[in-house]
Every structure is written in C-alpha cells, then in structure tokens.
C-alpha cells in the first residue's frame, strides 16, 4: 500500500498559477460583489484551494463609483474613523464617502470578507479598484467576469 496515494494535495506558493479577471461593478449590490470577489481573491473557486496558502487570482473592479446598496443603506449605513484624539470620531455615510474616495466602499467591503492577518493582507494586494471604466491592466489580458 502506497502511503502517498492517500495524501491530500496541498498547494505550494511557488506552484500557484494566477489569472486576471475584470469585473464591471456598475449597478451591482456591494455585498454580493464583495463576497464573490473575496472568494476569487482567496482562490476558493479552484480545485487546488488550500486555506493557508494564497491560491487566488487578481481581480480588477471598474466602475466602483456606481455600486449600489440594497434597502436604505445608502443613507443609514455609517463608516467610522477615529483620529486618536478626544472628540476625533467621524461618521460618514456612503454618499459622503463616494464623493471624496469612490473606491473606498468596494475596498472596505472586500477587505472585511478576507482573512485577518498577513495572509489576508497579501490577498488584498491582488485587488485593483478603479472609479471609472479605464484601468492600466490591459497587458495582463484580464477575462471578463460576470457577477450576478
């Protein structure tokens, strides 16, 4: 009996092949978009998925300024930041954030769905978010990815 015939294959960082995907976020719900993009960044769509190795692909999100929220979240949801000083708490609605930093909404939603720690930070670096339709990643020949 060969012991290796029963061992589970574990992906190694050097063996991972990465693809590029482009997602048009126009009129998509933020949470649904973020959960599917996070799965691709983690590599959960691949048969070689290994939880402790970054097996994911690169994702380019365009039209991030045109994402939608379901329900009344556009007005009711709040993003919290704190300066570190007394009275330095800031609360902003998505409408306010979208004016100053249109990519922040998608980036924050995806970051929250990735693992916490060094592995999650490594996965997050493969996410490229742009407010308009133009992106500088055409030489990588990204595949169009449809999100429902």
C-alpha positions in Angstrom: 0.0 0.0 0.0 1.4 3.3 -1.1 1.0 6.0 1.6 1.2 8.9 -0.9 -1.8 7.7 -2.8 -4.0 8.7 0.1 -2.4 12.0 1.0 -4.2 15.3 0.3 -2.6 17.5 -2.2 -1.6 20.9 -0.7 -0.8 23.8 -2.9 2.6 25.4 -2.6 3.0 29.2 -3.1 5.5 28.6 -6.0 3.1 26.3 -7.9 0.1 28.7 -7.9 -0.9 29.9 -11.4 -2.7 33.3 -11.2 -5.2 34.6 -13.7 -6.6 38.2 -14.1 -10.3 39.0 -14.0 -12.1 42.2 -14.6 -15.5 43.0 -13.0 -17.8 45.8 -14.1 -19.4 46.9 -10.8 -22.0 49.2 -12.4 -25.4 48.7 -10.7 -24.2 45.8 -8.6 -25.0 45.4 -4.9 -21.9 46.0 -2.8 -22.2 42.9 -0.5 -22.9 40.4 -3.3 -20.0 41.9 -5.4 -17.6 41.8 -2.4 -18.4 38.2 -1.4 -17.7 36.9 -4.9 -14.6 39.0 -5.4 -13.3 37.9 -2.0 -13.8 34.2 -3.0 -11.8 34.7 -6.1 -9.0 36.6 -4.3 -8.8 33.6 -1.8 -8.9 31.0 -4.6 -12.0 29.2 -3.4 -13.1 28.7 -7.0 -10.1 26.5 -7.7 -9.8 22.8 -7.0 -6.3 23.4 -5.6 -7.7 25.7 -2.8 -5.6 25.5 0.3 -6.7 27.6 3.3 -3.2 28.5 4.5 -1.8 29.4 1.0 -2.7 32.4 -1.2 -4.1 30.5 -4.2 -6.3 33.3 -5.5 -6.3 35.3 -8.7 -6.1 39.0 -9.4 -9.3 41.0 -9.7 -9.8 44.4 -11.4 -13.0 46.2 -10.4 -14.1 49.0 -12.7 -17.0 51.5 -12.2 -16.6 51.2 -8.4 -18.3 54.6 -8.1 -21.5 53.2 -9.5 -22.2 50.4 -7.0 -25.5 50.2 -5.1 -26.6 49.3 -1.7 -29.8 47.3 -1.0 -32.5 48.9 1.1 -31.8 52.3 2.8 -28.1 51.6 3.4 -27.0 54.4 1.2 -28.4 56.8 3.8 -28.4 54.7 7.0 -25.0 52.9 6.9 -22.1 54.7 8.5 -18.3 54.3 8.1 -16.5 55.1 11.4 -13.0 56.5 11.7 -11.2 57.8 14.7 -8.2 60.2 14.7 -6.9 59.1 18.1 -7.8 62.5 19.8 -10.7 63.2 22.1 -13.7 64.1 20.1 -12.0 62.8 16.9 -14.6 60.3 15.9 -16.0 60.7 12.4 -19.1 59.1 11.0 -19.7 59.2 7.2 -22.5 57.8 5.1 -21.7 56.0 1.8 -23.0 59.1 -0.1 -20.4 61.3 1.6 -17.6 58.8 1.2 -18.4 58.3 -2.5 -17.7 62.0 -3.2 -14.2 62.0 -1.8 -13.0 58.4 -2.3 -15.2 56.4 -4.7 -13.2 53.2 -4.4 -13.3 53.1 -0.6 -16.7 51.4 -0.4 -15.7 48.4 -2.5 -12.2 48.1 -1.0 -13.6 48.1 2.6 -16.4 45.6 1.8 -13.9 43.1 0.2 -11.2 43.6 2.9 -13.8 42.7 5.6 -14.5 39.4 3.9 -10.9 38.3 3.6 -9.0 36.5 6.4 -7.4 38.8 9.0 -3.6 38.8 9.4 -0.7 38.6 7.0 -2.4 36.1 4.6 -5.4 38.4 4.2 -3.3 41.4 3.6 -1.4 39.5 0.9 -4.7 38.5 -0.8 -6.0 42.1 -0.6 -3.0 43.3 -2.6 -4.3 41.4 -5.6 -7.5 43.6 -5.7 -7.3 46.6 -8.0 -10.3 49.0 -7.8 -11.0 51.9 -10.2 -13.8 54.5 -10.2 -14.1 54.8 -14.0 -14.0 52.3 -16.9 -10.3 52.8 -17.6 -7.6 50.6 -16.0 -3.9 50.1 -16.7 -4.1 46.3 -16.6 -4.9 45.6 -20.2 -1.4 44.0 -20.9 -2.4 41.2 -18.4 -5.4 40.3 -20.7 -8.0 40.0 -17.9 -11.0 37.8 -18.5 -14.5 39.4 -18.2 -16.1 38.0 -15.0 -19.9 38.3 -14.7 -21.3 38.7 -11.2 -24.9 38.0 -10.6 
